[in-house]
Amino acid sequence: MLDNFKKFLNEEQDPAAVEKVTDKLKGIIMNGESLEYIAVQKKPAVNISPDCVALTNKRIIFCRPKNLGFSMDFSDYVWKDVIDCKLKEELLGAIFSINTTKGSDSLDYLPKAQARRLYALAQEQEETQRELRRQMELEEKRAASGSIQVNSNPTVTSPEPVSPAIITPEPIIEPLATIVEEKKEDDITAALQKLKSLFENQLISREEYDAKKAEVLSRI
């Protein structure tokens, strides 16, 4: 891809500048990275080593020759860090500028045709990055909605107080023999009192009283 630099001459780029920058870019292009476009600065005055902007599928690279073109400074910005790209057309060319999470950069005196093409390709990359971010946010939301939330401060419910059992004392049941004995004694006492009352009221004689009394007492 880099060897065939002629494809970057569609908007009348300076062939010598494109050839020089593509040769320099060979050393920094990563595996899986492809060079998509090169825009070359064109100042009104003579400029032997113009600055360039190169777009790849992964980065924007500002290329600035130094020491009469014998060396070159590169400033690159990965697409995921690019916030926006701007294009401003002026009387003598256009200015292409970018804002990124790491700062901003720009290049002036770009031929308008090249600047427009550069801006259009940058917009396509921005749209791609927005879609990737949207997909990532959706995945994060799905992961969050499917996770199990564990309450770090569980509410401890106090057990309800248990009312003490009311114990009803069982009735004391006396042995049957005791009840019978007591009833027998009551009957004897009543019989003796009745006999005494009959005797005192002279309803029975002394002999009858003593006989009945002896009979009642014999039951004990």
C-alpha positions as MATLAB code, in Angstrom:
seq = 'MLDNFKKFLNEEQDPAAVEKVTDKLKGIIMNGESLEYIAVQKKPAVNISPDCVALTNKRIIFCRPKNLGFSMDFSDYVWKDVIDCKLKEELLGAIFSINTTKGSDSLDYLPKAQARRLYALAQEQEETQRELRRQMELEEKRAASGSIQVNSNPTVTSPEPVSPAIITPEPIIEPLATIVEEKKEDDITAALQKLKSLFENQLISREEYDAKKAEVLSRI';
ca = [
       0.000    0.000    0.000;
       2.729    2.495    0.904;
       4.812    1.695   -2.170;
       1.987    2.681   -4.494;
       1.826    6.353   -3.471;
       0.294    7.463   -6.770;
      -3.198    6.788   -5.438;
      -2.716    9.766   -3.101;
      -2.281   12.213   -6.018;
      -5.955   12.453   -7.012;
      -6.362   16.034   -5.696;
      -3.114   17.293   -7.244;
      -0.888   16.625   -4.244;
       2.798   17.392   -4.677;
       4.245   14.024   -5.860;
       7.671   14.663   -4.323;
       6.144   15.499   -0.931;
       3.822   12.465   -1.012;
       6.670   10.145   -1.972;
       8.847   11.493    0.807;
       6.170   11.233    3.516;
       5.064    7.743    2.460;
       8.659    6.603    2.675;
       8.897    8.003    6.209;
       5.554    6.505    7.221;
       6.757    2.996    6.376;
       8.630    2.904    9.653;
       5.655    3.795   11.885;
       2.742    2.001   10.225;
       1.571   -0.834   12.494;
       0.388   -4.308   11.592;
      -3.174   -4.133   10.359;
      -2.915   -0.383    9.746;
      -3.500    0.981    6.239;
      -2.804    4.427    4.845;
      -6.021    5.975    3.512;
      -5.182    9.533    2.450;
      -2.473   12.197    2.410;
      -3.083   15.943    2.164;
      -0.102   18.185    1.412;
       0.279   21.786    2.523;
       0.707   24.415   -0.226;
       1.863   27.799    1.004;
       1.866   30.855   -1.253;
       5.651   31.137   -0.902;
       8.094   28.494   -2.045;
       8.009   25.579    0.394;
      10.546   22.860   -0.398;
       9.365   20.539    2.432;
       5.648   21.110    3.044;
       3.821   19.696    6.034;
       1.318   16.875    5.469;
      -1.626   15.190    7.141;
      -1.983   11.438    6.735;
      -5.081    9.440    7.595;
      -4.973    5.739    8.369;
      -7.705    3.392    9.534;
      -6.349    3.833   13.086;
      -4.785    7.302   13.347;
      -4.451   10.881   12.174;
      -0.764   11.665   11.652;
       0.617   15.196   11.266;
       3.946   15.037    9.413;
       6.283   18.041    9.701;
       9.663   17.872    7.912;
      12.695   19.312    9.667;
      16.235   20.151    8.615;
      15.305   20.807    4.960;
      13.388   17.547    4.786;
      16.155   15.279    6.065;
      14.154   14.488    9.213;
      10.507   14.596   10.140;
       8.397   15.080   13.247;
       5.232   13.032   13.638;
       2.239   13.861   15.852;
      -0.312   11.068   15.816;
      -3.749   10.743   17.381;
      -5.725    7.501   17.502;
      -9.303    7.786   16.317;
     -10.834    6.734   19.620;
      -9.256    9.820   21.255;
     -10.525   12.250   18.601;
     -13.390   14.414   19.868;
     -14.071   16.243   16.594;
     -12.515   17.408   13.323;
     -13.050   20.846   11.789;
     -12.519   22.422    8.392;
     -12.228   26.140    7.774;
     -11.803   27.422    4.235;
      -9.980   30.707    3.670;
      -8.889   32.741    0.680;
      -5.544   30.941    0.315;
      -6.486   27.418    1.183;
      -8.108   25.709    4.158;
      -7.321   24.817    7.765;
      -7.906   21.282    9.021;
      -7.991   21.010   12.822;
      -8.782   18.335   15.393;
      -9.660   18.268   19.088;
      -8.680   15.178   21.038;
      -8.609   13.992   24.623;
      -4.867   14.698   24.587;
      -4.946   18.156   23.028;
      -5.503   19.798   19.635;
      -3.595   20.099   16.359;
      -4.061   21.719   12.966;
      -2.541   22.293    9.554;
      -3.105   25.384    7.402;
      -2.660   26.228    3.729;
      -4.155   22.995    2.542;
      -5.571   23.019   -1.008;
      -9.351   23.163   -0.631;
      -9.996   20.002   -2.650;
      -7.568   18.048   -0.479;
      -8.915   19.590    2.722;
     -12.492   18.634    1.792;
     -11.494   15.068    0.993;
      -9.495   14.893    4.214;
     -12.456   16.203    6.216;
     -14.922   13.792    4.584;
     -12.751   10.772    5.390;
     -12.260   12.033    8.957;
     -16.041   12.339    9.350;
     -16.439    8.722    8.265;
     -13.942    7.622   10.891;
     -15.696    9.729   13.535;
     -18.999    8.057   12.668;
     -17.354    4.637   12.934;
     -15.950    5.516   16.355;
     -19.336    6.803   17.557;
     -20.949    3.540   16.538;
     -18.239    1.559   18.338;
     -18.759    3.625   21.496;
     -22.523    3.126   21.236;
     -22.096   -0.630   20.927;
     -19.724   -0.641   23.898;
     -22.211    1.325   26.021;
     -24.988   -1.108   25.085;
     -22.820   -4.059   26.083;
     -21.992   -2.401   29.393;
     -25.696   -1.751   30.063;
     -26.580   -5.348   29.224;
     -23.842   -6.597   31.512;
     -25.011   -4.287   34.307;
     -28.681   -5.284   33.952;
     -27.783   -8.976   34.016;
     -25.529   -8.808   37.071;
     -26.686   -9.914   40.501;
     -26.835   -7.078   42.974;
     -25.737   -8.121   46.436;
     -26.914   -5.971   49.338;
     -23.818   -5.198   51.368;
     -25.963   -4.073   54.324;
     -28.757   -6.599   54.644;
     -31.610   -5.642   56.950;
     -31.648   -7.835   60.010;
     -35.191   -8.574   61.126;
     -35.530   -8.986   64.856;
     -37.451  -12.080   65.859;
     -40.901  -11.410   67.207;
     -41.087  -11.680   70.974;
     -42.541  -14.924   72.167;
     -45.210  -14.549   74.840;
     -44.530  -16.724   77.849;
     -46.817  -19.685   78.017;
     -49.528  -19.382   80.638;
     -49.391  -22.515   82.733;
     -52.664  -23.370   84.360;
     -52.116  -25.423   87.468;
     -53.809  -28.724   87.266;
     -56.530  -29.224   89.875;
     -55.490  -31.300   92.797;
     -57.573  -34.433   92.774;
     -57.806  -36.181   96.098;
     -57.768  -39.945   96.152;
     -61.239  -41.513   95.927;
     -60.821  -43.400   99.225;
     -60.207  -40.122  101.056;
     -63.358  -38.555   99.596;
     -65.454  -41.555  100.576;
     -64.000  -41.568  104.077;
     -64.707  -37.862  104.560;
     -68.274  -38.288  103.282;
     -68.779  -41.210  105.663;
     -67.564  -39.169  108.627;
     -69.923  -36.326  107.651;
     -72.852  -38.731  107.513;
     -72.010  -40.193  110.947;
     -71.662  -36.735  112.459;
     -75.008  -35.692  111.010;
     -76.652  -38.879  112.311;
     -75.268  -38.339  115.819;
     -76.411  -34.716  115.822;
     -79.864  -35.810  114.705;
     -80.052  -38.444  117.472;
     -78.961  -35.937  120.054;
     -81.609  -33.504  118.863;
     -84.309  -36.208  119.102;
     -83.218  -37.146  122.614;
     -83.074  -33.571  123.849;
     -86.535  -32.928  122.486;
     -87.724  -36.084  124.300;
     -88.748  -37.687  121.094;
     -86.796  -40.825  121.984;
     -85.935  -42.383  125.274;
     -82.531  -42.681  126.821;
     -82.358  -46.329  125.920;
     -83.288  -45.675  122.288;
     -80.732  -42.878  122.073;
     -77.923  -45.055  123.437;
     -78.833  -47.928  121.152;
     -78.953  -45.802  117.994;
     -75.777  -44.010  118.974;
     -73.977  -47.309  119.408;
     -75.301  -48.426  116.021;
     -74.057  -45.265  114.270;
     -70.643  -45.410  115.904;
     -70.251  -48.993  114.790;
     -70.018  -47.768  111.208;
     -66.663  -46.114  111.908;
];
